[in-house]
Amino acid sequence: MNDSGRMGMDRRKYRLMKTAVFLLMFSAAVIALFPFYWMMATAVKPVDEIFAFPPKLWPSEFIWSNFATALSRAPFGLYFRNSFIVTLLSTVITVCINLLAGFAFAKYDFKFKEFLFLIVLSTLMIPLQVTMIPVFVIASKIGIRNTLWGVIIPPCAEALGLFMSRQFISDIPDGLIEAGRIDGATEFTIFTKIILPNVKPLISVLVIFTVMWRWNDLQWPLIMLSNDKYYTVQLGLSNLNGAQYVNWNDMMAASLISVLPVLVVFLLFQRQFVQGVASSGIKG
């Protein structure tokens, strides 16, 4: 076989491989997006089509009033406000703690640094359920139980974000920091003027992870809150479940609305998110 024949065969193999990869990725995307589509379809379906067999993938009628009905069954305006407050403050505090602690572990030398970092990482192996009771007791003793601060503060210090921050910041050249110190910059100035501008992708990753985690959290608010005026969206959604019957139209409609803020945050930070995940995975 001559060279042109080999080149033609290589091109055909490349096209077949490219097509196979595309079909595989397309199938994976369909599988991943189908639950979201089913939630949207269920939210606007007539009630008698929810349990129809065989299942109807496309509603015969779009009942948009299901959204208004779902929101009227509980004070979701209050729940959304509480969730926005919890998520916003939790994200700001968590990101600040992770960045500051990551900066300290990455660029400072102090006694027992590696041992302390190992202790922090070891907390990743402890199930959340193990720490809930002691944290709840501490929150009760300091008077933040049944308040939004009780939901916000306890989970703010977490090890995964600190680990990612330390790995990312470690790759910033020490020469930049030393040059800042020679120029008379304080440590806070170095952090704000040198570190933060170089870790924007990392900040996007931390923001998206924290927003998704705190917005969708049900377990900790369920333990910490008993007064419904402090309920979050997820607690409000859980209350839509009846003792004998679940109105799936209302549940899916309210759930779809609750997903939108997280989706907006991801769309705003998606480019930096991908860059940050790739970078934090190979640095350090």
N, C-alpha and C positions, 0 to 999 in steps of 0.2 A: 504494500500500500504506500502510495506516494505521500509527500508532506501535505498536499492540499486535502487529500482524503482524511488524513489524521486530524487536520484542523477542523474539517467539517464535522467529523464525529465528535470532537471535543466540544464544538459549539452546541451540537444537539444534546450531549450529556449535560452541558451547563444549563441549557434551556429547560430540560426535563427536571434537573435538580432545583432550579429556581421556581418552576411551577409547583413542584412538590412542596417546597418550603412555604410558598404563598398559600397553598391549599391548607397546609397544616396550621399556619398562623391564623388563617381565616376561620377554620373550624374551632380553634381555641378561643378566638374572639367571640364567635357566636355562642359557644358554651358559657363563656364568662358573662356575656351580656343578657342571656336568656332570662335569668331570675329577675333582672331589673325590668325587662320587657313584660314579664308575667305580672310583676307588681303593678306596672302602669295599666296593663289590660284589665286586671282584676279591679282596679280602682274605678274604672268607668263602665264595667259590665253591668247588665241587669242581674238582679239577685239570683234568678233561676238559672243563669248560665255559669255560675261559679262552680257548681258541682256537677255540671253536665258531663255525660259520658257518651261518646268520646269527648275529651276536652276541646273547647273552642278556642283556637289560638287568636282569632280576631273577633271582637265583640260585634254582635248583630246591631247593637245600638250603643251610642256613646252618651252616658248619663253624667254630664259634667257637674250636676248639682250634688253628686256624691262628695265632692271636696268641701262645699259649704256645709253639708250635713255633718260631715266628720268633724270639722272645726267647731261646730256649734254644740257638740256633745260634751265639751269640756272647755275650760278657759285657756285655750291654746295660745292666745296672745300673751298671757302671763307666763305660760310655760316657755314660750320662745324667748321672752325677755330674760327669764332666769337662765336659760341655756346659753344665751349670748353673753351674759355677764360672766357666768362660770367659765365658758370656753375662752373668752377674751382674756380675762385676768389670769387664768391657768396657763394659757399659752405664753403670755408675756413673762410671768414668773418662772415657768419651767425653762423657757429658752434662755433667759438671763442666767439662771442657776447653771444650766448645762454649759453655756459658753464660758462663764467665769471659772467654773471648776475645771473644765477642759483646758483652759488657758493655764491654770495653775499646775495641773498635772503634766502638761506638755512642755512648758517653758521655765518652770521653776525647780530648783533642787532644794529639797527639805528632807528632814529625817523621816524615815519609814515611808517614803513616797510610794515605792512599788508595793509595799505591804498594804498600805491604805487603799491603793488602787485595786489591788486584788480583792480586798474586803468588799469594796464597792461592786466589783463585777460578780462576786459570789452571791450578791442579793438577787441576781437574775435567775438563780437556780431555786430560789425560795418561792413557792406558790403564793399568789396574792391572798388566798384564803387564810393562810397561816398568820399573816400580819394584821388581818382586819380587826380581830378582837382587841389586841393591845392598842392599835391605833384608835379604835373607837373609844376605848377607855380613856386614853390620853385626851382625845378631843372633848369628851364629856367633862373631864376634870378642869380643863382650861376654858370651858364655857362656849365652845363653838359648835356643839352638837345642835342639830336642827336649825342651822343657819347656812347661808350660801358659803361663808368662809370655811365651814366645816367640810364642804364639798370641794372647795378650791385648794386649800392649803396642803392637806396631808399627802396627796399623790404628786405634788410638784417636783420633789427631788427623786428622780428615777435614773437608773444606771445606764440604760441603753443610750439615751441622748448624751450622757456624759462620756461614754465610751466613744461614740461617733465624733464628738467634739474634740476629744483628746487626739484621736487618730488624724483628724483633718488638720488641726492646728499644729501638730508636730511637723508637718511638711512645710510650714512657713519658715523661710530661712532665718536663723538666729541673727544674721547680720542686720536685717531690717530692725529688729528690736534693739540691738546694740547701738545702731546708728541713731535711733530715737533717743536712747538714754544719753548718748554723747551730746546730742542737741539740747538736752535739758528737759526732755518730755517726762512727765510723771507716768507712773504705771497705768493710771486710768486713761491718760491720753494715748499711751501706746495701745491699750486695748481698743479704744474707740476709733483711733485714727489709722492704726496699722492692722490690727487683727480683724476687726469687723469688716472692713472693705474687702478683705481677702477670703472671707468665709461666707459670702452671700449664698452660694449653692447649699452649704450646710444649714444656714438659717432657714432656707426654704424647706429642706427636708424636715427639720425639727418642727417648723410651723405646721406642715401638713400632717405629720404623725400625731402631734399633740392635739390639733383641732379634731382629727378623726377620733382619737381616743377619748377625749373629754366630751365631745358632743354626743357620741354614741354610748357613753358609759351609763349603765343602768344599775349595776350592782352596788357601787359605793353610794350614790344618792339614795338608793332604796334603803340602805342600812342607816345612813346619816339623817335622813329627813323623815319627819312624821307630819309636819304642817304643810298642807297642800298649797299654801301661798308661796312656798319655796320650791315646788316641784319643777323638774326639768321636763323637756319634751319627751324623753324616753320613759319617764315615770307616767306622764300623761298618756302615752301610747299603751303602756301596760294596763292602765285602768280602763281602756276600751274593751278589754276582755271581760265578758260576762261570766257569771258562775255556770250557766247552762248553755249559753249560746254566744258565739263570736260573730259580729257583723264584719265580714271580711272586706266588704266595700269600704266601710269607714276606716278599718284598720290599714288597708293598703293605700287609701287616699291620704290619710294623715302621715303614714310612713313615707310616701313619695314626697310630700311637702317637706318633711323633716330631713330628707336626704339633700335637698337643694343647696343649703348653705355649705355643706362639705364639698359638694360638687363644684360650686363656684370657687372655693378656696383652691381646690386642686387645679382647676383650669387656669387660675391666675398664676400659680407657681409651678406648673407642670414642667416647663423647660429647665428651670433651675433645680427642680426635684430630681429629674433624671440625671443631670450633671452631678448633683450632690451625692446621690446614691452610688454612682459609679466611682466618684472620687474617694468617698469615705470608705469604700470597699477595698481600695488598692493602696491607700496611703498608710504610712506608719510601719 
